[in-house]
């Protein structure tokens, strides 16, 4: 039931009070993070504008008075802005995402019973964003199998030839590809991101082998657990044994970028003239902890691997985020809730929206089978 139009709710939490606490919690959690600071600053600006709109257009100021219909109206408001060319569709969906993240926090802090921004009646009013359409690349099962088969052959050849450097390289590559292909992680959740110093790459301490899970900093800036199935664990274990990390805080995939290696040695072992030494030997002997491969470095690696494996994907290459879409596509066709769980979507409505093309295609097949005899 929609709340009374005045929505005063005397004595209850106001949106303004909840927002103040939300911003404080984010600032305290990430005091030195430039990227997180930018996120909080942008989020606060957007959410304050939404709160003002909520007050003026819906006459709602109490947090507890917010219902899905208010978010439906807000989504429609954003859609109008897109139609009037005031916002890009991607901007509108980003603004809604900020509000949704805030209300998720309110729900987790038990200020709300549930998140009204996750309700399907609100989500269906969001403007279509061409950047999120199914035309975006995803790893097909055949492409994934072909790439993994190529990497397994390369690793086996390296083992048989006794080439330790090649073996190390191939184990690392296979583990990285398997992690992307079978866990649904985003690149920025496991690799370092230059614009956010909180995102410095997943480490071996984040791996929960017993429960088959990997702790990652999610898109919402909250820590989450991504699934780590056996099909991803096996190559990751082989890589761990090959890498032999000195401590749990070592990144899963240390960089192979030479300037980054030299920089790490200079900062951690200043008495060593890095340029005059075998840099890899110094790293091993001195226990230097290298930074994680960056998101851009991972994209470059995937491009090289696809070229090497002669795997052409519409003239491009298998991009890291395409692995997440590919996993979601496969799971959704079998059981949508499994796709929701693997991709860590907060509601099935989001998963349904992401893979609506599948349902439409299945309905097309039903129509064809039903009316096939009508074809001319």
LINKA-V960906 format. One record per residue. PHI is phi in degrees with one decimal (* if undefined). PSI is psi in whole degrees, -180 to 180 (none if undefined). Layout:
{{PHI,PSI} {PHI,PSI}}
This chain:
{{*,137} {-70.7,139} {-68.3,165} {-55.5,150} {-60.7,-32} {-74.3,-29} {48.5,40} {-73.4,-42} {43.3,64} {-56.1,136} {85.2,-7} {-91.9,175} {-73.4,132} {-87.5,159} {-60.2,-40} {-62.0,-44} {-64.8,-43} {-63.8,-39} {-65.3,-41} {-59.3,-44} {-67.1,-37} {-61.7,-48} {-64.9,-40} {-62.6,-42} {-63.7,-39} {-69.7,-40} {-67.3,-40} {-69.1,-37} {-69.4,-30} {-132.2,62} {-65.0,-26} {-114.7,10} {-91.2,115} {-64.7,-46} {-64.0,-44} {-65.4,-36} {-62.8,-41} {-64.6,-41} {-60.2,-47} {-63.2,-43} {-61.7,-47} {-65.0,-43} {-62.3,-44} {-60.4,-44} {-61.1,-47} {-66.4,-45} {-67.8,-35} {-65.0,-39} {-65.1,-40} {-63.6,-42} {-62.4,-39} {-65.7,-42} {-62.4,-42} {-61.2,-40} {-68.6,-48} {-74.3,-42} {-91.8,-31} {-113.9,-6} {56.2,42} {-121.5,125} {-124.9,-20} {-85.8,132} {-58.2,-43} {-66.9,-15} {-84.8,-10} {-74.1,130} {-125.9,165} {-52.5,-34} {-62.7,-32} {-68.1,-38} {-70.9,-32} {-62.4,-45} {-64.9,-37} {-66.1,-43} {-60.9,-39} {-67.0,-36} {-61.2,-44} {-64.1,-39} {-62.3,-39} {-62.9,-41} {-61.3,-37} {-66.8,-45} {-63.2,-30} {-88.6,8} {61.0,25} {-85.2,-32} {-125.5,150} {-78.7,155} {-58.8,-38} {-65.1,-35} {-65.7,-45} {-60.5,-45} {-68.6,-32} {-66.5,-43} {-60.7,-44} {-63.2,-38} {-63.8,-37} {-61.5,-46} {-64.1,-43} {-62.0,-41} {-64.3,-39} {-62.4,-46} {-69.8,-29} {-63.7,-44} {-60.6,-43} {-60.3,-40} {-66.4,-44} {-65.9,-30} {-85.5,8} {63.0,28} {-86.3,-21} {-131.2,148} {-72.7,-33} {-156.0,169} {-92.3,110} {-66.7,-19} {-75.2,-12} {-90.6,-7} {-68.9,140} {-61.8,-30} {-66.6,-25} {-84.3,-45} {-63.3,-33} {-69.0,-14} {-90.8,-7} {-63.4,145} {-67.1,149} {-69.7,130} {-108.0,112} {-55.2,-26} {-71.4,-12} {-111.6,9} {-72.6,164} {-71.0,-2} {-71.5,-14} {-65.1,151} {-66.9,142} {-139.9,154} {-77.2,121} {-77.6,157} {-55.6,-40} {-66.0,-44} {-62.1,-44} {-62.7,-47} {-63.2,-39} {-64.2,-43} {-67.9,-44} {-65.6,-38} {-63.3,-41} {-60.6,-45} {-68.9,-36} {-64.3,-42} {-63.5,-42} {-63.7,-41} {-65.7,-42} {-64.4,-42} {-61.2,-40} {-66.3,-39} {-64.7,-45} {-67.7,-31} {-83.6,-15} {77.7,15} {-83.1,99} {-65.5,-39} {-64.7,-42} {-68.1,-39} {-61.3,-45} {-60.3,-44} {-62.2,-45} {-71.2,-36} {-63.1,-43} {-62.6,-46} {-63.5,-43} {-65.8,-42} {-62.8,-41} {-64.2,-46} {-64.3,-42} {-64.5,-38} {-63.4,-44} {-65.3,-44} {-70.8,-32} {-117.6,2} {-116.9,-18} {76.9,14} {-73.4,153} {-86.7,150} {-55.8,-42} {-69.5,-10} {-86.4,-20} {-121.8,-18} {-109.1,166} {-79.4,151} {-125.1,121} {-63.5,-20} {-98.1,5} {-146.7,104} {-75.6,-2} {-76.2,-29} {-92.8,78} {-106.2,19} {97.6,140} {-66.5,147} {-117.3,173} {-66.5,-24} {-67.6,-20} {-83.1,-9} {-87.7,124} {-107.9,91} {-63.9,-41} {-63.7,-39} {-98.9,0} {62.6,54} {-144.3,155} {-130.0,123} {-79.6,126} {-135.5,156} {-85.2,107} {-71.5,177} {-60.8,-29} {-80.7,3} {71.1,15} {-109.2,150} {-76.8,137} {-135.9,169} {-113.8,120} {-92.3,149} {-67.5,144} {-128.8,81} {-69.6,166} {-59.1,-34} {-63.4,-24} {-94.7,-30} {-65.3,-40} {-57.6,-56} {-66.5,-28} {-70.2,-38} {-64.4,-42} {-61.0,-40} {-68.5,-39} {-61.3,-45} {-63.4,-36} {-71.4,-43} {-70.4,-39} {52.3,63} {-61.1,138} {-72.2,-24} {-152.9,158} {-62.1,-24} {-78.7,-1} {-68.3,136} {-60.4,151} {-58.4,-39} {-130.7,84} {-59.8,150} {-64.3,150} {-110.9,11} {-76.0,115} {-55.8,-50} {-58.1,-35} {-68.3,-36} {-63.7,-48} {-61.9,-40} {-62.9,-41} {-65.4,-41} {-65.2,-45} {-61.3,-38} {-78.3,-29} {-100.4,-25} {-133.3,73} {-64.4,-19} {-81.4,-3} {-99.4,131} {-81.6,90} {-58.0,-37} {-66.4,-22} {-97.2,3} {-119.2,163} {-71.9,105} {-59.9,-39} {-69.1,-35} {-66.4,-42} {-62.5,-42} {-60.5,-44} {-67.9,-47} {-68.9,-37} {-95.2,-2} {64.2,37} {-69.4,131} {-92.0,116} {-83.1,152} {-69.6,161} {-72.7,156} {-58.1,143} {-84.4,166} {-60.1,-39} {-69.1,-38} {-63.0,-38} {-66.8,-39} {-64.3,-41} {-63.1,-41} {-62.6,-45} {-62.0,-38} {-63.8,-44} {-64.5,-41} {-63.8,-42} {-65.6,-37} {-66.0,-43} {-65.7,-39} {-85.0,2} {53.7,46} {-108.4,100} {-94.7,129} {-120.6,90} {50.7,43} {79.3,1} {-115.6,-134} {-152.6,169} {-77.0,109} {-84.1,149} {-52.0,-44} {-71.3,-21} {-65.0,-24} {-66.5,-41} {-63.4,-44} {-64.7,-39} {-64.9,-42} {-63.0,-45} {-60.8,-40} {-61.8,-47} {-63.8,-45} {-68.7,-39} {-63.7,-36} {-66.7,-24} {-94.5,-48} {-159.2,103} {-50.7,-42} {-60.3,-30} {-65.7,-40} {-64.3,-43} {-59.0,-46} {-65.7,-44} {-65.8,-39} {-87.0,-5} {60.0,37} {-71.9,143} {-76.2,-14} {-151.1,156} {-67.1,-25} {-61.9,-38} {-66.8,-42} {-63.9,-44} {-59.0,-41} {-66.1,-40} {-67.1,-31} {-120.9,33} {-64.0,-24} {-64.1,-29} {-69.3,-47} {-61.7,-41} {-63.0,-40} {-65.5,-38} {-67.4,-37} {-65.6,-37} {-60.0,-41} {-63.6,-39} {-63.6,-43} {-62.4,-43} {-62.2,-43} {-69.7,-30} {-78.8,-38} {-114.2,18} {-55.0,-33} {-72.6,-10} {-85.9,-8} {-67.7,138} {-79.9,none}}
